[in-house]
Amino acid sequence: MRIKICGLTNVEEARAIASMGVDTIGFICVKDSPRYIPPFSIRAIVEKLPPQISTIGVFVNASVSKIVDIVRETRLTGVQLHGEEDIAFCEQLRIILPSIEIIKAIRYKDAQSRQEAEKYIPVVDTLLIDTYQKGIHGGTGTTFNWDELRDYRPSRPWLVAGGVSPDNVITAFNTLQCDGIDLSSKVEVKPGQKDLEKIKQLIIKLESIKNKLPN
Ligand SMILES: O=C(O)c1ccccc1N[C@@H]1O[C@H](COP(=O)(O)O)[C@@H](O)[C@H]1O
């Protein structure tokens, strides 16, 4: 089971979180986000993390060349495309960066969102289903109606995002057959600063249901 914590901006928090058993750390490469971190700071953090930690850059409608430059500068292991990037965009990125994990975020609005996600299966490694909120690309802190995805089991691993917290994580795994979780605003003191106590609570909650969790 994969645990991704997103929106890190400093090395101490990133290392502390990695030592708690979180396997994936996300960095917001979107300039108008309050969680934005510049590439040179991402690189400084990535260099100080254990090599088994996946490091993901989150982008919203950036150009392929911008993403490629940032991945090369920072040594990220993957990218999360959180905007309206199309299939051709993912294919292009795959050709230029063949060994990088591509995560496509789909913002769940209604039943149609499943079909939207399905289109990306041949061209991405992982799907991430976040909550649709008009005018906001991510970090909404709001859940979608998980009941609508009770039976969702695509042929790619998928992560649930959007308002996931230590308080609702057990419900998430009781409702969904996801391969992992992605948390950001519900485990922060303020945008860009993570709440390590809340992340500890999350790990304790997950430990209590570990027999029910996916591998
Ligand atoms: O967090 C942001 O500021 C952000 C900005 C632009 C695109 C995505 C962003 N965050 C992603 O949003 C989801 C869910 O976050 P939350 O738990 O609801 O706060 C997560 O995948 C973040 O990577």
PDBQT file of the ligand as one rigid body, heavy atoms in Angstrom, charges set to zero:
ROOT
HETATM    1  O1  LIG A 301      -1.569  21.315  -3.157  1.00  0.00    +0.000 OA
HETATM    2  C1  LIG A 301      -1.614  22.169  -4.046  1.00  0.00    +0.000 C 
HETATM    3  O2  LIG A 301      -1.436  23.368  -3.802  1.00  0.00    +0.000 OA
HETATM    4  C2  LIG A 301      -1.871  21.756  -5.466  1.00  0.00    +0.000 A 
HETATM    5  C3  LIG A 301      -1.868  22.725  -6.446  1.00  0.00    +0.000 A 
HETATM    6  C4  LIG A 301      -2.101  22.373  -7.760  1.00  0.00    +0.000 A 
HETATM    7  C5  LIG A 301      -2.334  21.062  -8.110  1.00  0.00    +0.000 A 
HETATM    8  C6  LIG A 301      -2.344  20.066  -7.136  1.00  0.00    +0.000 A 
HETATM    9  C7  LIG A 301      -2.124  20.385  -5.818  1.00  0.00    +0.000 A 
HETATM   10  N1  LIG A 301      -2.150  19.444  -4.820  1.00  0.00    +0.000 N 
HETATM   11  C8  LIG A 301      -2.612  18.090  -4.981  1.00  0.00    +0.000 C 
HETATM   12  O3  LIG A 301      -3.966  17.996  -4.627  1.00  0.00    +0.000 OA
HETATM   13  C9  LIG A 301      -4.255  16.686  -4.152  1.00  0.00    +0.000 C 
HETATM   14  C10 LIG A 301      -5.164  16.665  -2.964  1.00  0.00    +0.000 C 
HETATM   15  O4  LIG A 301      -4.814  17.518  -1.962  1.00  0.00    +0.000 OA
HETATM   16  P1  LIG A 301      -5.635  17.636  -0.580  1.00  0.00    +0.000 P 
HETATM   17  O5  LIG A 301      -5.236  16.452   0.276  1.00  0.00    +0.000 OA
HETATM   18  O6  LIG A 301      -7.079  17.676  -0.867  1.00  0.00    +0.000 OA
HETATM   19  O7  LIG A 301      -5.131  18.903   0.013  1.00  0.00    +0.000 OA
HETATM   20  C11 LIG A 301      -2.900  16.030  -3.906  1.00  0.00    +0.000 C 
HETATM   21  O8  LIG A 301      -2.712  15.095  -4.945  1.00  0.00    +0.000 OA
HETATM   22  C12 LIG A 301      -1.908  17.124  -4.078  1.00  0.00    +0.000 C 
HETATM   23  O9  LIG A 301      -0.764  16.609  -4.737  1.00  0.00    +0.000 OA
ENDROOT
TORSDOF 0
